[in-house]
């Protein structure tokens, strides 16, 4: 009375008729086709005990391994096929191609594909992979897959060093037209737990009503990143606070790179001397119309860092655009011409339609009306010196680019001539 049924999706399964038997025997065997079900990946170097830990991270430059194709019984299956290799981070395949390349550099190859190699007779004796792409950081696994059967194999977790702030903030191609906009690690979960060198620290350099900026004291360029906290940061987060750890997702807001959904572990140390000195936005560093111009490339190096600007306050009532920016966004225009002409001294004259013709002006955004005694109706035509955080706003193409100094608190505002502001 024994009968056989064929269910191809359940391989080698046998059923027992007696649930009470201590050692049930197979009464009905369900047969299925013998097919490729898994790939066994054997590490040749580094070995499994050299893949690092969360507290002892490694940076292997090359990975070598062998692969065996296995059937449903775990036996070698002599198939001839192509296998794909890729990294997985946070449950997703890790894109490796530069997403910042301009339209036109289109490839049919998936952006996550590390390499492809062949199984011959169910075996690949040695596969060698370089591990030098900048996308590899944090906890990842190397996965392999045979795309027809979807048979897979994987290494144990590999713990690469977590990224530094400059590694995330520096464009892959600083000379690209969209360098200020594009973020190759967008949506990646990151953990910052180290400065660029052992002598450096991660220090809070700016604090705002709904965010903060963190700076790497060991780096001179691309050393700061904005952190969006949705609401006011914890009271322990003040300028000069050293952080042991900052984690979150890389995101964009109006083109500016930021860390979203953050978690922070603060150190007990608060040291204002660790906050980077403000970068001077001098007359030779004004924004230019061309996004690839040297001035804009220089400014990109200091996004989210403390900066300082001196110039004439443009009036914010006669010009509709400037009036709207002040009323809605607490933002004014600072003119740096220094040419002594009436239009420059007496409130900046008429509309500067592109902000950069001539390239003499920066936006300055205040946290509210009346902070530090500032009122454009009173200060129009006067010289002021303002400190704050450098913020960029840029379109996807990179062609529309704006730079703003964001005031942190009233100590950033000096309504006197520059020499008096700097103690000269």
C-alpha positions as a Markdown table, in Angstrom:
| # | Residue | x | y | z |
|---|---|---|---|---|
| 1 | Unk | 0.0 | 0.0 | 0.0 |
| 2 | Unk | 3.0 | 2.2 | 0.0 |
| 3 | Unk | 2.7 | 5.1 | -2.5 |
| 4 | Unk | 5.0 | 7.8 | -3.7 |
| 5 | Unk | 4.3 | 11.4 | -4.4 |
| 6 | Unk | 6.6 | 13.9 | -6.1 |
| 7 | Unk | 6.9 | 17.3 | -4.5 |
| 8 | Unk | 9.9 | 19.0 | -6.1 |
| 9 | Unk | 10.2 | 21.7 | -3.5 |
| 10 | Unk | 10.6 | 19.4 | -0.5 |
| 11 | Unk | 13.7 | 17.3 | -1.0 |
| 12 | Unk | 14.4 | 14.1 | 0.8 |
| 13 | Unk | 11.5 | 14.5 | 3.3 |
| 14 | Unk | 10.0 | 11.4 | 4.9 |
| 15 | Unk | 6.8 | 11.1 | 6.9 |
| 16 | Unk | 6.0 | 9.0 | 10.0 |
| 17 | Unk | 2.6 | 7.4 | 10.5 |
| 18 | Unk | 3.0 | 7.1 | 14.2 |
| 19 | Unk | 3.5 | 10.1 | 16.4 |
| 20 | Unk | 3.8 | 8.0 | 19.5 |
| 21 | Unk | 6.7 | 5.9 | 18.3 |
| 22 | Unk | 9.9 | 6.8 | 20.0 |
| 23 | Unk | 11.9 | 6.2 | 16.8 |
| 24 | Unk | 9.4 | 6.6 | 13.9 |
| 25 | Unk | 10.3 | 4.9 | 10.7 |
| 26 | Unk | 9.7 | 6.4 | 7.3 |
| 27 | Unk | 6.5 | 5.0 | 5.9 |
| 28 | Unk | 6.1 | 7.4 | 2.9 |
| 29 | Unk | 9.1 | 9.0 | 1.3 |
| 30 | Unk | 8.6 | 12.3 | -0.7 |
| 31 | Unk | 11.0 | 12.4 | -3.6 |
| 32 | Unk | 12.2 | 15.5 | -5.4 |
| 33 | Unk | 14.6 | 16.4 | -8.0 |
| 34 | Unk | 18.2 | 16.6 | -6.9 |
| 35 | Unk | 19.3 | 20.2 | -7.4 |
| 36 | Unk | 21.8 | 22.8 | -6.2 |
| 37 | Unk | 20.7 | 24.1 | -2.8 |
| 38 | Unk | 23.7 | 25.7 | -1.2 |
| 39 | Unk | 27.3 | 26.9 | -1.8 |
| 40 | Unk | 30.0 | 26.1 | 0.7 |
| 41 | Unk | 32.5 | 28.9 | 1.0 |
| 42 | Unk | 35.9 | 27.9 | 2.5 |
| 43 | Unk | 38.1 | 30.8 | 3.6 |
| 44 | Unk | 41.7 | 30.5 | 2.5 |
| 45 | Unk | 42.8 | 33.9 | 3.8 |
| 46 | Unk | 42.1 | 35.7 | 6.0 |
| 47 | Unk | 40.9 | 32.8 | 8.2 |
| 48 | Unk | 37.7 | 32.9 | 10.2 |
| 49 | Unk | 39.5 | 34.0 | 13.4 |
| 50 | Unk | 41.1 | 36.9 | 11.4 |
| 51 | Unk | 37.8 | 38.6 | 10.5 |
| 52 | Unk | 37.8 | 40.9 | 13.5 |
| 53 | Unk | 35.3 | 41.6 | 16.2 |
| 54 | Unk | 33.3 | 44.7 | 17.2 |
| 55 | Unk | 36.2 | 45.7 | 19.5 |
| 56 | Unk | 39.0 | 44.5 | 17.3 |
| 57 | Unk | 38.4 | 45.6 | 13.7 |
| 58 | Unk | 40.5 | 44.6 | 10.7 |
| 59 | Unk | 41.2 | 45.9 | 7.2 |
| 60 | Unk | 41.9 | 42.9 | 4.9 |
| 61 | Unk | 43.0 | 44.0 | 1.5 |
| 62 | Unk | 42.3 | 40.7 | -0.3 |
| 63 | Unk | 40.1 | 37.8 | 0.4 |
| 64 | Unk | 40.7 | 34.3 | -1.0 |
| 65 | Unk | 38.3 | 31.4 | -0.8 |
| 66 | Unk | 37.2 | 28.2 | -2.4 |
| 67 | Unk | 33.6 | 27.2 | -3.3 |
| 68 | Unk | 31.8 | 23.9 | -3.4 |
| 69 | Unk | 28.3 | 23.3 | -4.8 |
| 70 | Unk | 26.1 | 21.2 | -2.6 |
| 71 | Unk | 22.9 | 19.3 | -3.2 |
| 72 | Unk | 20.0 | 18.8 | -0.8 |
| 73 | Unk | 21.9 | 16.0 | 0.9 |
| 74 | Unk | 25.0 | 18.2 | 1.5 |
| 75 | Unk | 27.0 | 16.2 | -1.1 |
| 76 | Unk | 29.1 | 17.8 | -3.8 |
| 77 | Unk | 27.0 | 18.5 | -7.0 |
| 78 | Unk | 29.1 | 18.6 | -10.2 |
| 79 | Unk | 27.5 | 21.6 | -11.8 |
| 80 | Unk | 29.0 | 24.0 | -14.2 |
| 81 | Unk | 27.7 | 27.5 | -13.5 |
| 82 | Unk | 28.5 | 31.1 | -12.9 |
| 83 | Unk | 28.4 | 32.5 | -9.3 |
| 84 | Unk | 28.1 | 36.2 | -8.2 |
| 85 | Unk | 29.9 | 37.7 | -5.2 |
| 86 | Unk | 28.7 | 40.7 | -3.3 |
| 87 | Unk | 28.8 | 42.4 | 0.1 |
| 88 | Unk | 25.8 | 42.7 | 2.4 |
| 89 | Unk | 25.6 | 45.5 | 5.0 |
| 90 | Unk | 22.5 | 46.0 | 7.2 |
| 91 | Unk | 20.6 | 43.4 | 5.3 |
| 92 | Unk | 21.0 | 45.0 | 1.9 |
| 93 | Unk | 23.4 | 44.4 | -0.9 |
| 94 | Unk | 26.2 | 46.9 | -0.8 |
| 95 | Unk | 26.4 | 49.2 | -3.9 |
| 96 | Unk | 30.0 | 49.6 | -5.0 |
| 97 | Unk | 29.7 | 51.8 | -8.1 |
| 98 | Unk | 30.1 | 55.5 | -7.8 |
| 99 | Unk | 26.5 | 56.8 | -7.8 |
| 100 | Unk | 27.8 | 60.3 | -8.2 |
| 101 | Unk | 28.9 | 59.8 | -11.8 |
| 102 | Unk | 26.9 | 62.0 | -14.1 |
| 103 | Unk | 24.1 | 60.7 | -16.3 |
| 104 | Unk | 25.6 | 58.9 | -19.3 |
| 105 | Unk | 27.9 | 56.6 | -17.4 |
| 106 | Unk | 25.3 | 53.8 | -17.4 |
| 107 | Unk | 26.2 | 50.1 | -17.0 |
| 108 | Unk | 24.1 | 47.0 | -17.3 |
| 109 | Unk | 26.2 | 45.4 | -14.5 |
| 110 | Unk | 24.5 | 45.6 | -11.1 |
| 111 | Unk | 26.1 | 48.2 | -8.9 |
| 112 | Unk | 26.5 | 45.7 | -6.1 |
| 113 | Unk | 28.4 | 43.1 | -8.1 |
| 114 | Unk | 32.0 | 42.5 | -6.8 |
| 115 | Unk | 32.9 | 39.8 | -9.3 |
| 116 | Unk | 31.7 | 36.7 | -11.1 |
| 117 | Unk | 33.5 | 33.4 | -11.2 |
| 118 | Unk | 32.8 | 29.9 | -12.6 |
| 119 | Unk | 32.0 | 26.6 | -10.9 |
| 120 | Unk | 33.5 | 23.7 | -12.9 |
| 121 | Unk | 32.3 | 20.3 | -11.8 |
| 122 | Unk | 30.8 | 22.0 | -8.7 |
| 123 | Unk | 34.1 | 23.5 | -7.5 |
| 124 | Unk | 36.0 | 26.7 | -7.7 |
| 125 | Unk | 39.4 | 26.0 | -6.0 |
| 126 | Unk | 40.6 | 29.6 | -5.5 |
| 127 | Unk | 38.7 | 32.9 | -5.9 |
| 128 | Unk | 40.6 | 36.1 | -5.1 |
| 129 | Unk | 38.8 | 39.4 | -4.3 |
| 130 | Unk | 40.4 | 42.8 | -3.7 |
| 131 | Unk | 38.7 | 44.7 | -0.8 |
| 132 | Unk | 39.8 | 48.2 | -1.5 |
| 133 | Unk | 36.5 | 50.0 | -2.4 |
| 134 | Unk | 35.7 | 52.9 | -0.1 |
| 135 | Unk | 32.2 | 51.6 | 0.4 |
| 136 | Unk | 33.5 | 48.8 | 2.7 |
| 137 | Unk | 33.3 | 49.8 | 6.3 |
| 138 | Unk | 31.6 | 48.6 | 9.5 |
| 139 | Unk | 30.1 | 45.1 | 9.8 |
| 140 | Unk | 29.6 | 43.3 | 6.4 |
| 141 | Unk | 29.4 | 39.8 | 5.1 |
| 142 | Unk | 30.7 | 38.5 | 1.8 |
| 143 | Unk | 27.9 | 36.6 | 0.1 |
| 144 | Unk | 27.9 | 34.4 | -3.0 |
| 145 | Unk | 24.9 | 33.3 | -5.1 |
| 146 | Unk | 24.2 | 31.1 | -8.1 |
| 147 | Unk | 21.5 | 33.2 | -9.8 |
| 148 | Unk | 19.5 | 30.3 | -11.4 |
| 149 | Unk | 19.0 | 28.2 | -8.3 |
| 150 | Unk | 19.4 | 31.1 | -5.8 |
| 151 | Unk | 21.8 | 28.8 | -3.9 |
| 152 | Unk | 23.9 | 30.9 | -1.5 |
| 153 | Unk | 26.8 | 30.9 | 0.8 |
| 154 | Unk | 28.4 | 33.5 | 3.0 |
| 155 | Unk | 31.3 | 34.3 | 5.3 |
| 156 | Unk | 30.9 | 35.0 | 9.0 |
| 157 | Unk | 30.7 | 38.8 | 9.7 |
| 158 | Unk | 33.8 | 40.8 | 8.8 |
| 159 | Unk | 34.4 | 43.8 | 11.0 |
| 160 | Unk | 36.0 | 46.5 | 9.0 |
| 161 | Unk | 36.9 | 49.8 | 10.8 |
| 162 | Unk | 34.0 | 52.2 | 11.1 |
| 163 | Unk | 34.3 | 55.3 | 8.9 |
| 164 | Unk | 35.7 | 58.7 | 9.9 |
| 165 | Unk | 33.8 | 61.9 | 9.2 |
| 166 | Unk | 36.2 | 62.9 | 6.3 |
| 167 | Unk | 35.6 | 59.5 | 4.7 |
| 168 | Unk | 31.9 | 60.2 | 4.5 |
| 169 | Unk | 32.1 | 63.9 | 3.7 |
| 170 | Unk | 34.8 | 64.0 | 1.1 |
| 171 | Unk | 33.3 | 63.6 | -2.5 |
| 172 | Unk | 34.6 | 60.7 | -4.4 |
| 173 | Unk | 35.4 | 63.3 | -7.1 |
| 174 | Unk | 35.8 | 66.8 | -5.6 |
| 175 | Unk | 36.1 | 68.3 | -9.1 |
| 176 | Unk | 32.7 | 66.9 | -10.3 |
| 177 | Unk | 29.9 | 69.3 | -11.1 |
| 178 | Unk | 27.7 | 67.6 | -8.5 |
| 179 | Unk | 30.4 | 67.2 | -5.8 |
| 180 | Unk | 28.5 | 69.4 | -3.3 |
| 181 | Unk | 25.3 | 67.5 | -3.7 |
| 182 | Unk | 26.0 | 63.8 | -4.3 |
| 183 | Unk | 26.6 | 61.5 | -1.3 |
| 184 | Unk | 27.8 | 58.0 | -2.3 |
| 185 | Unk | 26.9 | 56.6 | 1.0 |
| 186 | Unk | 23.3 | 57.8 | 1.1 |
| 187 | Unk | 21.0 | 55.7 | 3.4 |
| 188 | Unk | 23.9 | 53.8 | 4.8 |
| 189 | Unk | 23.9 | 53.2 | 8.5 |
| 190 | Unk | 27.2 | 54.5 | 9.9 |
| 191 | Unk | 28.9 | 54.6 | 13.3 |
| 192 | Unk | 31.5 | 57.2 | 14.1 |
| 193 | Unk | 33.6 | 56.1 | 17.0 |
| 194 | Unk | 37.0 | 57.4 | 16.1 |
| 195 | Unk | 38.8 | 60.5 | 14.8 |
| 196 | Unk | 41.1 | 60.5 | 11.8 |
| 197 | Unk | 44.0 | 59.8 | 14.1 |
| 198 | Unk | 44.5 | 58.6 | 17.7 |
| 199 | Unk | 45.3 | 62.2 | 18.8 |
| 200 | Unk | 42.0 | 63.5 | 17.6 |
| 201 | Unk | 38.5 | 63.6 | 19.2 |
| 202 | Unk | 34.9 | 63.9 | 18.0 |
| 203 | Unk | 33.7 | 67.1 | 19.4 |
| 204 | Unk | 30.4 | 69.0 | 19.2 |
| 205 | Unk | 31.2 | 72.2 | 17.3 |
| 206 | Unk | 27.7 | 73.7 | 16.8 |
| 207 | Unk | 24.3 | 73.3 | 18.6 |
| 208 | Unk | 21.0 | 74.4 | 17.2 |
| 209 | Unk | 17.3 | 74.0 | 18.0 |
| 210 | Unk | 16.9 | 70.8 | 16.1 |
| 211 | Unk | 20.4 | 69.6 | 15.4 |
| 212 | Unk | 24.1 | 69.9 | 16.0 |
| 213 | Unk | 27.4 | 69.5 | 14.2 |
| 214 | Unk | 30.3 | 67.2 | 15.1 |
| 215 | Unk | 33.9 | 67.8 | 14.1 |
| 216 | Unk | 36.9 | 65.6 | 13.9 |
| 217 | Unk | 39.7 | 67.6 | 15.6 |
| 218 | Unk | 42.4 | 65.5 | 13.8 |
| 219 | Unk | 41.3 | 66.5 | 10.3 |
| 220 | Unk | 41.7 | 69.9 | 8.5 |
| 221 | Unk | 39.3 | 69.3 | 5.6 |
| 222 | Unk | 35.9 | 67.6 | 5.3 |
| 223 | Unk | 36.1 | 67.4 | 9.1 |
| 224 | Unk | 32.5 | 68.2 | 10.2 |
| 225 | Unk | 29.1 | 66.7 | 9.7 |
| 226 | Unk | 25.6 | 68.0 | 10.6 |
| 227 | Unk | 23.4 | 65.8 | 12.8 |
| 228 | Unk | 19.6 | 66.3 | 12.6 |
| 229 | Unk | 17.9 | 65.5 | 15.9 |
| 230 | Unk | 14.3 | 66.5 | 15.0 |
| 231 | Unk | 13.9 | 68.3 | 18.3 |
| 232 | Unk | 16.3 | 70.1 | 20.7 |
| 233 | Unk | 19.4 | 68.0 | 21.4 |
| 234 | Unk | 19.8 | 66.6 | 24.9 |
| 235 | Unk | 20.9 | 69.2 | 27.5 |
| 236 | Unk | 24.3 | 67.4 | 27.8 |
| 237 | Unk | 25.1 | 68.2 | 24.2 |
| 238 | Unk | 26.9 | 71.5 | 24.3 |
| 239 | Unk | 29.7 | 73.1 | 22.3 |
| 240 | Unk | 32.9 | 71.4 | 23.3 |
| 241 | Unk | 31.3 | 68.1 | 24.4 |
| 242 | Unk | 33.4 | 65.1 | 23.3 |
| 243 | Unk | 31.5 | 62.2 | 21.9 |
| 244 | Unk | 32.6 | 58.6 | 22.2 |
| 245 | Unk | 30.1 | 57.4 | 19.5 |
| 246 | Unk | 27.7 | 58.9 | 17.0 |
| 247 | Unk | 25.5 | 56.6 | 14.9 |
| 248 | Unk | 22.7 | 57.1 | 12.4 |
| 249 | Unk | 21.7 | 57.0 | 8.7 |
| 250 | Unk | 23.4 | 59.2 | 6.1 |
| 251 | Unk | 20.7 | 61.5 | 4.6 |
| 252 | Unk | 20.3 | 64.7 | 2.6 |
| 253 | Unk | 18.3 | 67.8 | 3.3 |
| 254 | Unk | 18.2 | 70.5 | 0.6 |
| 255 | Unk | 21.4 | 68.9 | -0.7 |
| 256 | Unk | 23.3 | 69.0 | 2.6 |
| 257 | Unk | 24.7 | 65.8 | 4.0 |
| 258 | Unk | 23.5 | 64.9 | 7.5 |
| 259 | Unk | 23.2 | 62.1 | 10.0 |
| 260 | Unk | 19.5 | 61.3 | 10.6 |
| 261 | Unk | 17.9 | 59.3 | 13.4 |
| 262 | Unk | 21.0 | 59.6 | 15.5 |
| 263 | Unk | 22.2 | 58.0 | 18.7 |
| 264 | Unk | 25.0 | 59.5 | 20.7 |
| 265 | Unk | 27.2 | 58.4 | 23.5 |
| 266 | Unk | 28.7 | 61.5 | 25.2 |
| 267 | Unk | 32.0 | 61.6 | 27.1 |
| 268 | Unk | 32.3 | 63.4 | 30.4 |
| 269 | Unk | 34.7 | 65.9 | 28.9 |
| 270 | Unk | 33.7 | 69.3 | 27.8 |
| 271 | Unk | 36.6 | 71.3 | 26.3 |
| 272 | Unk | 35.8 | 74.4 | 24.2 |
| 273 | Unk | 39.5 | 74.6 | 23.1 |
| 274 | Unk | 38.8 | 71.4 | 21.1 |
| 275 | Unk | 36.2 | 73.2 | 18.9 |
| 276 | Unk | 37.9 | 74.0 | 15.6 |
| 277 | Unk | 38.6 | 77.7 | 15.1 |
| 278 | Unk | 36.3 | 79.3 | 12.6 |
| 279 | Unk | 37.4 | 79.3 | 9.0 |
| 280 | Unk | 37.6 | 82.8 | 7.6 |
| 281 | Unk | 35.3 | 83.3 | 4.6 |
| 282 | Unk | 37.5 | 86.0 | 3.1 |
| 283 | Unk | 37.0 | 87.9 | -0.1 |
| 284 | Unk | 38.9 | 85.3 | -2.1 |
| 285 | Unk | 36.6 | 82.5 | -0.9 |
| 286 | Unk | 33.3 | 83.9 | -2.1 |
| 287 | Unk | 30.9 | 81.6 | -3.9 |
| 288 | Unk | 31.2 | 81.4 | -7.7 |
| 289 | Unk | 28.6 | 80.6 | -10.3 |
| 290 | Unk | 30.4 | 77.6 | -11.6 |
| 291 | Unk | 30.0 | 74.7 | -9.1 |
| 292 | Unk | 33.4 | 73.3 | -10.2 |
| 293 | Unk | 35.2 | 76.6 | -9.5 |
| 294 | Unk | 38.0 | 76.6 | -7.0 |
| 295 | Unk | 36.0 | 78.8 | -4.6 |
| 296 | Unk | 33.1 | 76.3 | -4.4 |
| 297 | Unk | 35.5 | 73.3 | -4.1 |
| 298 | Unk | 37.2 | 75.1 | -1.2 |
| 299 | Unk | 33.9 | 75.8 | 0.5 |
| 300 | Unk | 32.8 | 72.1 | 0.1 |
| 301 | Unk | 35.8 | 71.1 | 2.2 |
| 302 | Unk | 34.3 | 73.0 | 5.2 |
| 303 | Unk | 30.6 | 72.1 | 5.1 |
| 304 | Unk | 29.2 | 72.0 | 8.7 |
| 305 | Unk | 32.4 | 73.4 | 10.1 |
| 306 | Unk | 32.6 | 76.7 | 12.1 |
| 307 | Unk | 33.2 | 79.7 | 9.8 |
| 308 | Unk | 33.4 | 83.5 | 10.2 |
| 309 | Unk | 32.4 | 86.3 | 7.8 |
| 310 | Unk | 32.8 | 90.0 | 7.9 |
| 311 | Unk | 30.8 | 92.3 | 5.6 |
| 312 | Unk | 28.1 | 94.9 | 5.1 |
| 313 | Unk | 24.5 | 94.1 | 6.1 |
| 314 | Unk | 22.1 | 94.4 | 3.1 |
| 315 | Unk | 18.8 | 96.0 | 3.9 |
| 316 | Unk | 15.9 | 93.6 | 4.2 |
| 317 | Unk | 12.8 | 95.8 | 3.6 |
| 318 | Unk | 13.1 | 97.5 | 0.2 |
| 319 | Unk | 14.0 | 94.4 | -1.8 |
| 320 | Unk | 11.1 | 91.9 | -1.9 |
| 321 | Unk | 13.3 | 88.9 | -2.0 |
| 322 | Unk | 15.5 | 89.9 | 0.9 |
| 323 | Unk | 12.4 | 91.0 | 2.9 |
| 324 | Unk | 10.8 | 87.6 | 2.4 |
| 325 | Unk | 14.0 | 85.8 | 3.4 |
| 326 | Unk | 14.2 | 87.8 | 6.6 |
| 327 | Unk | 10.5 | 87.6 | 7.5 |
| 328 | Unk | 10.2 | 83.8 | 6.8 |
| 329 | Unk | 13.7 | 82.4 | 7.4 |
| 330 | Unk | 15.5 | 85.0 | 9.6 |
| 331 | Unk | 18.1 | 85.3 | 6.8 |
| 332 | Unk | 19.9 | 88.3 | 5.6 |
| 333 | Unk | 22.6 | 89.0 | 3.0 |
| 334 | Unk | 26.1 | 90.1 | 3.9 |
| 335 | Unk | 28.0 | 92.0 | 1.2 |
| 336 | Unk | 31.8 | 91.6 | 1.1 |
| 337 | Unk | 32.7 | 94.1 | -1.7 |
| 338 | Unk | 34.6 | 96.5 | 0.5 |
| 339 | Unk | 34.8 | 98.9 | -2.5 |
| 340 | Unk | 33.3 | 101.9 | -0.7 |
| 341 | Unk | 30.7 | 102.5 | -3.4 |
| 342 | Unk | 27.3 | 103.9 | -2.2 |
| 343 | Unk | 25.4 | 100.8 | -3.3 |
| 344 | Unk | 27.7 | 98.6 | -1.3 |
| 345 | Unk | 27.8 | 100.8 | 1.8 |
| 346 | Unk | 24.2 | 102.0 | 1.9 |
| 347 | Unk | 22.4 | 98.7 | 2.2 |
| 348 | Unk | 23.7 | 96.8 | -0.9 |
| 349 | Unk | 21.6 | 98.5 | -3.5 |
| 350 | Unk | 19.1 | 96.6 | -5.7 |
| 351 | Unk | 18.3 | 93.0 | -6.4 |
| 352 | Unk | 21.3 | 90.7 | -6.8 |
| 353 | Unk | 19.3 | 88.2 | -9.0 |
| 354 | Unk | 21.6 | 85.2 | -8.8 |
| 355 | Unk | 23.4 | 86.0 | -5.5 |
| 356 | Unk | 26.7 | 85.6 | -7.3 |
| 357 | Unk | 26.7 | 88.4 | -9.9 |
| 358 | Unk | 29.0 | 89.9 | -8.8 |
| 359 | Unk | 30.1 | 87.1 | -6.4 |
| 360 | Unk | 30.2 | 89.2 | -3.3 |
| 361 | Unk | 27.5 | 88.0 | -1.0 |
| 362 | Unk | 26.8 | 85.3 | 1.5 |
| 363 | Unk | 23.5 | 84.4 | 3.3 |
| 364 | Unk | 23.5 | 84.5 | 7.0 |
| 365 | Unk | 20.7 | 82.8 | 8.9 |
| 366 | Unk | 19.8 | 83.7 | 12.5 |
| 367 | Unk | 18.1 | 81.4 | 15.1 |
| 368 | Unk | 15.4 | 84.1 | 15.6 |
| 369 | Unk | 14.5 | 87.7 | 15.5 |
| 370 | Unk | 16.5 | 90.0 | 17.8 |
| 371 | Unk | 19.2 | 87.4 | 18.7 |
| 372 | Unk | 22.3 | 89.2 | 19.8 |
| 373 | Unk | 20.6 | 92.5 | 19.2 |
| 374 | Unk | 20.6 | 92.1 | 15.4 |
| 375 | Unk | 18.0 | 93.8 | 13.4 |
| 376 | Unk | 18.6 | 94.5 | 9.6 |
| 377 | Unk | 16.5 | 97.6 | 9.8 |
| 378 | Unk | 19.1 | 99.0 | 12.3 |
| 379 | Unk | 22.3 | 97.4 | 11.0 |
| 380 | Unk | 21.7 | 97.8 | 7.2 |
| 381 | Unk | 24.8 | 99.4 | 5.6 |
| 382 | Unk | 27.0 | 98.6 | 8.7 |
| 383 | Unk | 29.8 | 96.2 | 9.0 |
| 384 | Unk | 29.3 | 93.2 | 11.2 |
| 385 | Unk | 31.3 | 90.0 | 11.9 |
| 386 | Unk | 29.3 | 86.8 | 12.2 |
| 387 | Unk | 30.4 | 83.3 | 13.2 |
| 388 | Unk | 28.4 | 80.1 | 12.6 |
| 389 | Unk | 28.2 | 76.8 | 10.8 |
| 390 | Unk | 28.7 | 76.7 | 7.0 |
| 391 | Unk | 25.6 | 75.2 | 5.3 |
| 392 | Unk | 25.2 | 74.3 | 1.6 |
| 393 | Unk | 22.0 | 74.1 | -0.3 |
| 394 | Unk | 22.3 | 72.5 | -3.8 |
| 395 | Unk | 20.2 | 71.0 | -6.5 |
| 396 | Unk | 20.6 | 67.4 | -7.6 |
| 397 | Unk | 22.5 | 68.5 | -10.7 |
| 398 | Unk | 24.8 | 70.7 | -8.7 |
| 399 | Unk | 24.1 | 73.7 | -10.9 |
| 400 | Unk | 22.2 | 75.7 | -8.3 |
| 401 | Unk | 24.4 | 76.1 | -5.2 |
| 402 | Unk | 23.9 | 78.4 | -2.2 |
| 403 | Unk | 26.1 | 78.9 | 0.9 |
| 404 | Unk | 24.8 | 80.1 | 4.2 |
| 405 | Unk | 26.4 | 80.9 | 7.6 |
| 406 | Unk | 24.0 | 79.6 | 10.3 |
| 407 | Unk | 24.3 | 81.4 | 13.6 |
| 408 | Unk | 24.4 | 79.2 | 16.6 |
| 409 | Unk | 23.8 | 81.7 | 19.5 |
| 410 | Unk | 24.2 | 85.3 | 20.4 |
| 411 | Unk | 27.9 | 84.9 | 21.1 |
| 412 | Unk | 28.4 | 84.4 | 17.3 |
| 413 | Unk | 27.2 | 88.0 | 16.6 |
| 414 | Unk | 29.4 | 91.0 | 16.7 |
| 415 | Unk | 27.8 | 94.3 | 15.6 |
| 416 | Unk | 31.0 | 96.3 | 15.8 |
| 417 | Unk | 33.8 | 96.9 | 13.3 |
| 418 | Unk | 35.9 | 93.8 | 12.7 |
| 419 | Unk | 38.9 | 94.9 | 14.6 |
| 420 | Unk | 36.9 | 95.4 | 17.7 |
| 421 | Unk | 35.2 | 92.0 | 17.2 |
| 422 | Unk | 38.5 | 90.2 | 17.1 |
| 423 | Unk | 40.0 | 92.1 | 20.0 |
| 424 | Unk | 42.3 | 94.1 | 17.7 |
